[in-house]
Amino acid sequence: MMAGLGLLCATPAEALYPKKGDASPHAGVSDARRRSIQGIDVSRWQGDIDWAKVKDAGTRFAFIKATEGGDHLDPNFRKNWEGARKAGVPRSAYHFVYWCRPAKDQVRWMKRHIPRDADALPPVLDVEWNGHSESCGKKIPRDKALAKIREMLRGLQEHTGKKPIIYTDITFHEDVLEGQFNDHPYWLRSTAAPLRHRYERKEWEFWQFTTTGRVPGITGDVDRNAFFGTEREFTAWREGRFDIGARQWRGGGPKVASPKPAARPAAVETKLASGAPPKLVPAPRPPKALLSRQVASTGSIKRD
């Protein structure tokens, strides 16, 4: 989605989210703060969350950490997943990729733990270099990373029936993802500058714009995110009618109304003098000039 779409949002987000804040705001992400559809992402590090308060603060979506690699489940995932559901916060589960683990093992682990709830948002594949890990922090060649990502995206989509979102940061996007998977929604991180200054990418769907957010119901820091799109697109995406990655409507999208065809005079019924059964006399055809105008006025709309 073009970043310029932000100009369409007339209502400042600050007016929509007066209960939210930031312990260390940065002027470089002011465009994200103006977005009218905002959410959070959480994991065990946010501790116990009061999801009713999170909802009351206006939170429109939540990305909830579920799994890592092929053997780790976030200990707060199930509690957060159910808490968000009860509070009415649309939620998505995300998986953090380990590059030292085979993709098939990670797909098996995701399928075991990520719910297939019909009301859930599409899942997220979190791809970034894991430099903090002593055992799994080594980078791998770009072609191998892309092959793993492709296999895991396919597995997630087969499991949930929904096209996954790709989360990444500046370094990994530059090293691996530029020009790749452009039909998938992208969730990008930048906490100090506009996305266009950090990524060679014209379109994105979500922006993680701060890690020091303040949201009622959560103690301490929490990541805040913004959706780049309209209310109509967000609702249709949640309902499966709009593919925000490919920018395609699956139904219920904008339509051009076709004009009703001109009514032809009814056939005239006549009775033969001999008493034979009546016969239908076709109405006269309209002049050729009128026919050509009718074809011209409906042909292009039919093609649209």
C-alpha positions in Angstrom: 0.0 0.0 0.0 1.4 3.3 -0.9 2.7 5.4 2.0 0.9 8.4 0.5 -2.4 6.9 1.4 -1.8 8.5 4.8 -2.9 11.7 3.4 -6.4 10.3 3.2 -6.7 9.9 7.0 -8.2 13.2 8.1 -8.6 12.3 11.8 -5.3 12.5 13.8 -4.7 9.2 15.6 -3.8 11.1 18.8 -7.5 12.0 19.0 -8.5 8.4 18.6 -6.1 7.0 21.1 -5.9 9.5 24.0 -5.1 6.7 26.5 -2.0 5.5 24.7 1.4 7.0 24.8 5.2 6.5 24.3 7.9 6.7 26.9 10.4 7.7 24.3 8.6 9.2 21.3 10.6 9.9 18.1 9.7 12.6 15.6 10.8 10.4 12.7 7.7 8.1 13.1 5.1 10.8 13.3 3.4 9.5 10.1 2.7 6.2 11.8 1.2 8.0 14.8 -1.3 9.7 12.5 -2.8 6.4 11.4 -6.3 5.8 12.5 -6.0 2.0 12.8 -3.4 1.0 15.4 -2.5 -2.1 17.4 0.2 -3.8 19.5 2.4 -6.9 19.5 3.1 -8.8 22.7 4.9 -11.8 24.2 5.7 -13.2 27.6 7.8 -10.0 28.3 4.6 -8.0 28.7 3.6 -10.2 31.7 -0.1 -10.5 32.6 -2.2 -8.4 30.3 -5.6 -6.9 31.1 -7.1 -7.3 27.7 -10.3 -5.5 28.6 -8.3 -2.3 29.3 -6.3 -2.9 26.1 -9.5 -3.0 24.1 -10.9 0.0 25.9 -7.8 2.0 24.9 -8.9 1.5 21.3 -6.5 -1.3 20.2 -7.7 -2.5 16.8 -5.4 -5.6 16.5 -2.8 -7.6 18.3 0.1 -9.7 17.1 0.7 -12.4 19.7 3.9 -14.4 19.9 3.2 -18.1 19.7 6.3 -20.1 18.7 10.0 -20.1 18.0 12.1 -22.5 16.0 10.9 -26.1 16.3 10.5 -26.6 20.1 9.6 -23.3 21.9 6.1 -22.1 22.8 5.7 -18.7 24.4 4.5 -19.5 27.9 1.9 -16.7 27.8 0.6 -17.5 24.3 -2.6 -19.4 25.1 -3.5 -17.0 27.9 -3.0 -14.0 25.6 -4.8 -15.6 22.7 -7.9 -16.4 24.8 -7.8 -13.0 26.6 -7.7 -11.1 23.4 -10.6 -13.1 22.0 -12.8 -12.6 25.0 -12.1 -8.8 25.0 -12.9 -8.6 21.2 -9.4 -7.6 20.1 -8.6 -9.1 16.6 -5.5 -11.2 17.0 -2.8 -12.9 15.0 -0.3 -15.5 16.1 3.4 -15.1 15.0 6.3 -17.5 14.7 9.9 -16.5 15.2 12.2 -18.3 12.7 15.4 -20.1 13.7 17.7 -20.3 10.8 19.6 -23.4 12.2 16.4 -25.4 12.3 15.0 -27.2 9.2 11.9 -25.5 7.8 9.9 -28.7 8.0 10.5 -29.0 11.7 9.3 -25.4 12.2 6.2 -25.9 10.1 5.4 -29.0 12.1 5.8 -27.0 15.4 3.6 -24.1 14.1 0.9 -26.5 13.0 0.9 -28.1 16.5 0.5 -24.8 18.4 -1.0 -22.0 16.2 -4.8 -22.1 16.3 -6.9 -22.3 13.2 -9.7 -20.1 14.6 -11.9 -18.8 11.9 -12.0 -15.4 13.5 -8.2 -15.0 13.8 -6.2 -12.7 11.6 -3.7 -14.2 9.2 -0.6 -15.5 11.0 2.8 -13.9 10.9 6.2 -15.3 9.9 8.9 -13.2 11.8 12.1 -13.3 9.8 15.2 -11.5 11.2 18.8 -12.5 12.0 18.9 -13.9 15.5 22.3 -12.3 16.5 21.6 -12.7 20.2 21.6 -16.5 20.0 24.9 -18.3 20.7 23.6 -21.6 19.2 21.5 -20.3 16.3 22.7 -16.8 15.5 24.8 -17.5 12.4 23.5 -16.0 9.1 22.9 -18.3 6.2 23.2 -17.7 2.5 20.3 -15.7 0.9 19.1 -18.5 -1.3 18.8 -20.9 1.6 17.0 -18.3 3.7 14.5 -17.6 0.9 13.9 -21.4 0.4 13.2 -21.8 4.1 10.8 -18.7 4.1 9.0 -20.0 1.1 8.4 -23.4 2.7 7.2 -21.9 6.0 4.9 -19.4 4.3 3.4 -22.3 2.4 3.0 -24.4 5.5 1.4 -21.6 7.5 -1.1 -20.8 4.7 -2.0 -24.5 4.3 -2.6 -24.7 8.0 -4.7 -21.6 8.6 -6.1 -21.1 5.1 -4.9 -17.5 5.2 -2.1 -15.7 3.5 0.7 -15.0 6.1 2.1 -11.6 6.9 5.9 -11.2 6.8 7.5 -9.3 9.7 11.1 -8.1 9.2 13.6 -5.5 10.2 15.9 -3.2 8.1 18.9 -5.4 8.0 17.2 -8.6 7.1 15.1 -7.0 4.4 18.2 -5.5 2.8 20.1 -8.8 3.0 17.3 -11.2 1.9 13.9 -9.8 1.1 14.2 -6.9 -1.3 12.0 -7.7 -4.3 10.7 -10.9 -2.8 7.2 -12.1 -1.8 5.6 -8.9 -2.9 2.1 -10.4 -2.9 2.4 -11.0 0.8 1.5 -8.3 3.4 4.6 -6.8 5.0 5.0 -5.7 8.6 8.1 -3.5 8.9 10.1 -2.2 11.8 11.4 1.3 12.0 11.4 3.2 15.3 13.3 6.4 14.4 12.6 7.2 10.7 10.0 6.9 8.0 9.9 3.5 6.4 10.7 5.1 3.0 14.0 6.2 4.4 14.9 2.7 5.6 13.5 0.2 3.0 13.7 -0.2 -0.7 10.0 -1.0 -0.8 7.1 1.2 -2.1 4.3 -0.7 -0.3 3.8 -2.0 3.2 0.8 -2.9 5.3 1.9 -2.6 9.0 4.6 -0.4 10.7 6.1 -1.2 14.1 7.0 2.3 15.0 8.0 2.1 18.7 9.1 -0.4 21.3 8.5 2.0 24.2 4.7 2.3 23.9 2.4 2.8 26.8 -1.0 1.1 26.7 -3.5 0.7 29.5 -3.7 -2.9 30.7 0.0 -3.5 30.0 2.8 -2.7 32.5 5.9 -1.1 31.0 7.0 -1.1 27.4 5.0 -2.5 24.5 5.5 -2.4 20.8 2.9 -0.2 18.9 2.0 -0.7 15.3 0.0 1.1 12.6 -2.0 -0.3 9.7 -1.5 1.5 6.4 -4.9 1.4 4.8 -8.6 2.5 5.1 -11.3 1.3 7.4 -13.0 -0.4 4.5 -9.8 -2.3 3.5 -9.1 -3.4 7.1 -12.6 -4.7 7.6 -12.6 -6.5 4.3 -9.2 -8.0 4.9 -10.4 -9.4 8.3 -13.4 -10.9 6.5 -11.3 -12.4 3.8 -12.7 -10.2 1.0 -9.6 -8.2 0.4 -6.0 -9.4 -0.1 -4.0 -6.5 1.3 -0.7 -8.0 0.0 -1.8 -8.4 -3.6 -4.2 -5.5 -3.4 -7.0 -7.6 -4.8 -10.7 -7.8 -3.9 -12.2 -11.3 -3.5 -15.7 -10.1 -3.4 -17.6 -7.2 -1.9 -15.2 -4.8 -3.5 -15.9 -1.6 -5.5 -18.2 -2.3 -8.4 -19.4 -0.3 -11.4 -23.1 -0.5 -11.8 -24.2 -1.6 -15.3 -27.1 0.3 -16.8 -30.3 -1.6 -17.2 -30.8 -2.7 -20.9 -33.4 -0.8 -22.8 -36.8 -2.6 -22.7 -37.9 -4.0 -26.0 -41.6 -3.6 -26.9 -43.5 -6.8 -26.1 -44.4 -9.0 -29.1 -47.9 -8.3 -30.5 -50.3 -11.2 -30.4 -52.6 -11.3 -33.5 -55.4 -13.7 -34.4 -55.8 -14.9 -38.0 -59.2 -14.4 -39.6 -59.4 -18.1 -40.4 -59.6 -18.9 -36.7 -56.1 -20.5 -36.6 -54.1 -20.2 -33.3 -52.7 -16.8 -32.7 -49.1 -16.1 -33.7 -46.5 -13.8 -32.3 -45.4 -10.9 -34.5 -41.9 -9.8 -33.4 -41.6 -6.1 -32.5 -39.6 -4.1 -35.0 -35.8 -3.8 -34.4 -34.6 -0.4 -33.4 -32.5 1.6 -35.9 -28.9 0.6 -36.4 -27.7 3.9 -35.0 -29.5 3.2 -31.7 -28.0 -0.3 -31.5 -24.5 0.9 -31.9 -25.0 3.4 -29.1 -26.3 0.7 -26.8 -23.3 -1.5 -27.5 -20.9 1.3 -26.9 -22.4 2.3 -23.6 -22.4 -1.2 -22.1 -19.4 -2.9 -23.7 -16.7 -1.1 -21.7 -18.6 -1.5 -18.4 -18.9 -5.2 -19.0 -15.2 -5.5 -19.5 -14.5 -3.5 -16.3 
